[in-house]
Amino acid sequence: MLFFILLNVLFNTTAQKDSLPYTLFKEKILFYQDLGFNTTPIVISGAFKNNIQSITYINNPRLMLSLGGTYKWLSGRLSVAIFGNMLSIKEYGKTSQFNLGFNFTVRKNYFEVDLTTAKGYAVLNSDQWSSNKLQKLPEMNTVDLGLKTWYFHNKFLKMELLKGRIGHYNKEIMSLYAKSAFNIFNLNNSSNSIIPTELIDSLNTKTLSNNFSSIELSLIPGFAYVNRKNNWQYSLLIGIGGAFQLKNFNTASINRSFIGLAPRFDFRINGGYNTPQYFSFLSVEYDNKSVSFNEMSYYQNYISVNLTVGVRLKTFKDWKTSKIKSS
């Protein structure tokens, strides 16, 4: 940590001697389109029957098409699923997904508000305890609602610039950052247990659960890096921290709540081609959620891969000037 602090101070000092290390097009109206997929695999660990130590659940992702716009520091998007599921429906079943979010920047803080849902999962390697290699759970669903914010120590680090939307960088920049978040997430299987019936232990009430959920506050310190060469820009954010959470599990007759701590990670990588007229970026984002109880833990990954293509239109001022000239 001391090494990164010294490194950050060095680059901050160098950057502040020069002009702005980036070029902005924030007065232009940007329209962009995302094409990608989100996958949310789940692992539940514990001492189950038949000497099973962990159970893995996966959803059948669909290609998601997002349409969005950005003006100055405000950005919004809406995602809808297109085409069919990416994996075999016969083997993995169907998954329906929905994503909605918007983001904005205030001074050194970047905010994201996201709602992510997925319904329809399959249990991998279920032939270890049943006759089905892939046990389908069509009613099993997850919901994640979060408000996240990143604070960059270096005033020149801006998330929308890292993504290439409102402009581009002209040289290498580094910074420490702090990510904080308020999250509500839930795993539910309607009136059925989340754990397969064959693995339920009547002496362990948690294996009868049909719902795991948590409300949490998290803090993740991290390191950010961005560089641009010949119109090609790439960036990396990586951090590790923890969350304070109020967690609970439900069965048909029991509702238990606990307070605890959990590890959290932050990882984002972006790269692509960026000019004043348009840009094209590939991004990979990773997030995680986890809840640990005595004798059992629930761990879920959120992995998103997107290709974003955007075009920058004339500014309102440009349109007004053109209209006056034509008149």
N, C-alpha and C positions, 0 to 999 in steps of 0.2 A: 504494500500500500504506500509506503514511504517513497519507493522508487517511482510509482505512478504520479504521486504528488509533485515530486521534483521535476519529473518529465513534463507534467502539465504546466507548471510555473514557467519552465524554460520556453515552451511553445507559446504560451500566453504572452510572455514578454516580447518575443520575436514578432508575433502577429500584431501587437498593438502599436508597433513602430511603423507599420506599413498602412496602406489604405485598406479598405474592406477586402477580405479574402474571398468574397463571393460576388456574384452578379445577380440582382433581383429582377424578376418580371412580375412582381406582385400586383401591379396595376392592370395587368392583362387578365382576362378571364380564361381559366383553364378548364377544359372538359377532358375527362380521361375515362378509360375503360380497363377494368381488371378482368383477367381470365385465369382461373386457378382452381385450387381445391383445398379443403380443410379436412383434416382427419383427427379424430379424438379417441385414440385407443385408451383402454382402461385396464389396469392390473390390480386385482384384489389379492392380498397375501394373508396367509393365516394357516392354522393347522386344521385342515378339513378332513373329511372321511377319505378312505382309500389312499391315505398317505399323500394326498395332494397338498402342495405348499402354496401354489398360486394359480389364479384363474385369469385368463386374458380375454378381453372383450374388444371387438373392433367394429367400427361402423363401415358401411359401404358408401364411400364418398361419391359425390356428384360434382361435375364441373360447375363452378359458380361464376356467373357473369355479373360484374359490378359496374354500375354507371355512377360517376361522381363528378363533382365540380369543385373548383377552388377559386376564391377571390380574396386577395390579400392573405390574411392569416386564418381564414375560416374555410373549412373543407367538409363536405358531406358525401355519403355514398349509400347506395341501396344494392343489396346482392340478391340475386335469384338463381335457383338451380336450373341448369339447362341440360338437354340430352338425358341419357339414362345414368344409372349407377356405373361406376368404373369397374367394379368387380362383378362376378357372376351372381345374378339374382337368385338363381336356383340353389347355389351353395351358401351365399352369405345373406340372402334376403334383401329387402329394400331399406334404404335410409332416406328420410326427408330432412333437409337442412334449411336453416334460415339465418341470415346475418344482416344486422343493421347497425350503422355506426356513424359518428361524426367526430371531427377533431378541430382544435383551434389552438392558437398560441397567444400567450400573454407574457410579454417581456421574455425572461429566460425559461419560462415554463411552457411545456407542450402537453396538451390534454387530449385524451381519447375516451370516448364513451362507446361501448360496444355491447351488443346483445347477440349471443350465439346459441343456437339450439340444434340438436340432432336427435332424431327418433328412429329406432331400428338398429339392433346390434346382433352380433353372432358371437358365440363362445367358441374359441379356438381349442382344438384337441380334446373335444368333449367325448371322443371315443375311448378315453382313458377310464371313464366311469359310466358310459352309456353306449348304445349301438349307433349313435349319430356322431360323425366326425365333426360336424359343425352344428351346434345347437342354436336355433334362431330364437331371438327375443324381440319380436316386432313392437312390443309396447314399451320397451326400455328406452328412456330418453334422458338427455342431459340438457341443462340450461345454465348458461354463464352470463351474468350481467356485471359489468365492471366499469369503474371510473378510474383511469390511470393517468398519472402525470410524471413527466420527466423534467428534472431541473439540471441544466448544464452549467458547470462552473465557468466554462469559457463562453463569453457572451456571443462569440461568433458561431457557436454550434446551435443549429436550429433543425428540428426534426423534418420539417417540410423541405428544407434544403438537402438534407441527407437523402430524402426520397426523390429529389430532383424535380419537384413539382413547381415551386414558386421561383426557381432559379437554379444556379449551379455554383459549385465552389471553383476557385481558380488555383488553389494550391492545397497542400497537406495541412490538416488541422487535427488536434487531439484535445481531449477533455475528460475529466472525471464527471460523473453525473450521479444523481440520486433518483431512483424511481419509487414512487409511492402509489398505492392502489387501495381502493375499497371494492371488494368483490362479494357477490352472492352467487354460489353455484350449488347445483342440485343434481343428484342421480336418482331416478325413480323408475320402478317397474310395475306401476299400477298396483293391483292387489296381489301380485305374485312376488315371491322372494327374488332378490337379485342373485343370490347364490343358487346354483342348480339344486333341485330337490335331492338328488342323490348324494350331495356333499354336505347337506345340512346336519349340524350337530345339535341335538336337542338340549345339550348341556351348555351350549354357547348361544345365548339369545341373539347376538348380533348376526349370526348366520341366517336368521329368519327375517332380517330386515328387507323391506321393500323400498326404503328411501334413505339415502345419505345426503347430508347438506351441510353447508358452512357459510357463515358470515365472517369476513376477515378484513383486517388492515395489515398491509405488508409494506416493508421498506427494503429496497434492493440498491446498494451502491454498485457502481459499475464504471466501465471505461469505454469511451467512444473514439473512433478513428474514421477519418474521411480523406480521400485524395482524388484528384482528377488529372487526367493526362489525355491530350488530343481528343477532347469532347467525351472521353470515357470516364465516368465517375463511379467510385465504389466506396462503401462504408461498412463499418462493423460496430455493433454495440454488444457488450457482454457484461453480465453482472450476476452476483449471487447474494442472497440475503435471507430474510425470514418473514413469517406472518404470524400475527396474533389472531386467533380465531375462536369463534363460538360454534361448535360443531354438534351435530346430533344424528341419531339414527331412529327410525320408526319401524315398528312391526304392527300387526293388526291390533295388538292390545297394549303396546309399550311405546313411550316416547321419551327418550333420554337425551339430555344435553350436557356438554362438557366444555371446558375452556382449555386451550392448549396452544402450542407453537408448532410451526411447520416450516421446512425449507422452501425457498422460492428461487427461481432462476429467470434471467432475462437474456434473450439472444435474438439478434436481428442482423441480417446481412442484406445489403442492397447493392445492385450494380447495373449499369447500363449506359446508354448513349443519350446525350443531352445537348440540345441546341436552343437558340432563342425561339424557334418556331414550334418545335415538338420534342418529345422525349420518349424513350422506351426503357423500362427498368424491370429486372427480375428480382424478386424479394423472397426471402425465406424468414419466417418468424416462428419462434418457439416460446410456449408458455406452459406452465404446469400448475396443477391443483392437487392437493393431497390432504387426507384426513386419517389420523392414526388413532385407533382405539386399542384397549388391551386385547391382545390375541388376534387382532385383525387390523389391516390398513388398506386404504383405498387411494389409488394413485392414477391421475389422468393427465395425459399429455395433449396439448393443443398445438398442432403443426399446420402451418399455412404456407402454401407456395403459390405465388401470383406473378403473372406477367402483366405489367401496366403500360399502356400506350396512351399518350396524351398530346393534345394540340393546344397551342396558345393563340387565342383570338385577339383582335384589336382591343385596346382599352376604350372605356367610355369616352375619354377625351379624344382619342383618334377618330371614333365614330362621329363625334360632334364636329370636329374639324373638317372631316370629309363631307359632312352634310352641308356645312357652311360654304365650302368651296364649290360643291355641285350646284348649290343655289345661286 
